[in-house]
Amino acid sequence: MTKTVLENEGVLHDADVDETGTWTRRLGSEQLSKYLWHQAYFVTFKLKSGNSVSAIAEIKYSTISDMNMGPIVYVVSKVLQPEGKPEPAKK
């Protein structure tokens, strides 16, 4: 669903995406009611050019299909410290 939203907005095109380099990580999940969850995902689409497009997607998921909603997608413009470098010591 995230890919479709990004395609509809012209952020990426299906022909440019390298599916083997695309990955998703769930950031969190919160149960809102017996049948409804709020979930957040970090998604990175690897492009054939070598670049990538990253986004955070929020969805409300339910076991009852009528309660499901499409994602809210935030495009990430820059990831700071992608290697997870430790913060410098305070002086």
N, C-alpha and C positions, 0 to 999 in steps of 0.2 A: 504494500500500500504506500509506503514511503517513496518508493521509486516512482510510482505513478504520479504522486503529488509533485515531485521534483520535475518530472517530464512535462506535466501540464503547465508548470510555471516557467518552462524553458531553461531550467538550471542544468539539466543533463538530457542526453538523448540516448535511447536504448542501444543504438548502433555503436556508441562510444564506450559503453560499459564493458569491462572485463569481469565477467561473472565469477571467475576463479579467484579474483582478488577482493571480492566483496565480502564484508563480514558485519555481524551484528552482535552487540553485547547489551543484555538487559541491565539497566542501571538500578531499577527498583520496581517493586510491585506492592500495591497496597489494596487490601480488600476493603471496599466501601460498604458492601452489604452482602447478604448471603449469595447473591448471584452476580455481583458487579465488582470488577477490579480496575484500578488505575495503574497503568504500566508505562515505564519510560525506557526507551532504547537509544543507544548510540549506534548509528549506522554509518559505515564508510563504503563508498562505491569507488573502486579502483577503475580508472579510465585507461583505455588502450594507449593513450598518449604518455602514460606514466604519472599523470596527476591524479588527484583524488577529490571527491566531494563528500563531505561529512555532514551529518544532520542528527538532530535529536528529535525523536518522534514520541509523542504522548498519545496513548490510546486508552479508551475505556472498553474493556473486554467483558463480555457476559456469556454465560452458558445459554442464555435465552437470546436467540438471534435478533429479535426486535430491539434489544437494548444496546446492541453494538453500534459504535460510532466510528467514523473515519478518523485518521490520525491528525493531530496538530503537529506540524513539522517546522522545526527551527533549523535554518542552515547555519553551520558553524563556519565562520570565516577564517579562523586561525586557532590551531591547537597549541597551547603554550606548554613547553617542556614535554613533548611526546615521549621522550625516553624515560620520563619519571625521575629526572635528576633531583637530588636532595636540595632543599633550600640552603642558601649560604648561612653560615653561623652569624648570629647577631653580635655586634661589637659593643 
